[in-house]
């Protein structure tokens, strides 16, 4: 089975970067992936990316060594299993509030006996290899997003769920849930304390920690803090920044 480069990087003690893909376009996804990112996340939660487009974007990303992951809209086993069958090498699930939520999510990512994922990896086996069924459970990443007050309160129990690979912080929602500002690069002391608690819970449980960032400087600071994966930008942000820069040229 094709190796998951994120797992290889972490095993070697290296941090990984990530770019979110919200533009519903295979050529845009392919172009971003060819720039050398460690991983990309196709965003089905907040972007106009449906099942068919997610499939096309996963095919496009597979022309590179960039690890393809997908953020699903919700903790829906049907959607989780479909994007895995399409070839996602990691699934991020938003709004995990309890250990029970997390167990339901992880179960959809793993084949029996570790979970209840249905067998039918029609494209995943083309991308990953004929031994996909035998090695998927140890290769594909299950990423639980912590972004609510209940999720924070239960984070230690969530981190202990068998089969979970990463806790990923949604800082804007987390800030809002704690009565603070909704922003990606958090500096509010209350939210920073919550971020530190999530990071500590992940590493204590032996799982990885990831966080969404909106700038290179903050991303580097989060890597230094100990995060294993940092989202540095999204495709719409990069497009807007590049267009604005050129538009100002005289």
Protein Blocks (a to p, Z undefined) as FASTA:
>chain_A
ZZdfklmmmmnopacdddddfbdcfklmmmmmmnopabdcddfklmccdfklmmmmmmmm
mmpmbdcddddfbdcfklmmmmmmnopabdcdehifbfklmmmmmmmmpccfkbmcdchi
fklmmmnopklmmmmmmmpccddddfbfklmmmmmmmmmpghiabdcddfklmmmmnopa
cdfbdcbfklmmmmmmmmmmmmmnopacddddfbfklmmmmmmnopabdcfbdfklmmmm
mmmmmmmpZZ
